[in-house]
Amino acid sequence: MALTHEKPPTMLSHGKLPYPQGTFVEDAETGLQGELQGVIEERTKETGKLASRTAYVRPRGGGIEWEAPLTRIRPADANG
């Protein structure tokens, strides 16, 4: 019989932004650039331990928003 490891129950909430909303940022892994819209944090229900932080970024001028781990987001060159 195979052992299964279930993910503990988690909860999502808005997280603190590392830069003001609308800051022009870059995803360090993909090179995509856009305006920071928000951050969602995932925490375990039992202990409140942080499991992940996800940034939501929208291309300048509009378009489809994407998400990336917050650790990959950094301020971008304002001329991009």
C-alpha positions in Angstrom: 0.0 0.0 0.0 1.4 3.4 -1.0 1.8 6.1 1.6 0.1 9.3 0.8 1.0 12.7 2.3 -1.9 15.0 2.4 -1.3 18.7 2.3 -2.4 20.3 5.6 -5.5 22.6 5.3 -4.5 26.1 4.4 -6.2 29.5 4.2 -5.6 32.4 1.7 -5.4 36.1 2.5 -4.1 39.3 1.1 -0.5 39.8 2.0 1.6 42.9 2.5 2.9 44.4 -0.7 6.7 44.7 -0.9 6.3 47.8 -3.1 3.3 50.1 -3.6 0.5 48.8 -5.8 1.2 49.7 -9.4 5.0 49.6 -9.1 6.6 48.5 -12.4 8.2 45.1 -11.6 9.9 42.3 -13.4 9.6 38.5 -13.0 13.3 37.6 -12.6 12.8 34.1 -14.1 10.7 34.9 -17.1 11.7 38.5 -17.8 8.0 39.5 -18.0 7.3 43.1 -16.8 4.2 44.7 -15.5 2.5 46.5 -12.6 2.2 44.8 -9.2 -1.4 44.4 -8.4 -1.4 42.3 -5.2 0.0 39.5 -3.1 -1.8 36.4 -1.8 -0.4 34.5 1.2 -1.2 30.9 1.9 -0.9 29.8 5.6 -1.6 26.6 7.4 -4.8 26.7 9.3 -3.5 25.0 12.4 -0.3 26.9 13.0 -0.6 30.0 10.7 2.8 29.1 9.2 3.5 30.8 5.9 3.4 28.2 3.1 3.7 30.6 0.1 3.4 34.2 -1.2 2.2 34.8 -4.7 2.5 38.1 -6.6 -0.1 39.1 -9.2 1.2 41.3 -12.0 -0.6 43.0 -14.9 1.1 44.1 -18.1 1.4 47.9 -18.4 -1.6 49.3 -20.4 -3.7 46.2 -19.6 -3.8 42.6 -20.5 -3.9 39.3 -18.8 -2.6 39.3 -15.2 -0.1 36.6 -14.3 1.1 35.2 -11.0 4.6 34.4 -9.8 6.2 33.5 -6.5 6.9 36.8 -4.7 10.6 35.8 -4.4 11.0 36.2 -8.2 9.5 39.8 -8.3 11.8 42.8 -8.3 11.5 46.5 -9.3 12.1 46.9 -13.1 13.7 49.6 -15.1 11.0 52.3 -15.4 11.7 52.7 -19.1 10.7 49.1 -19.9 
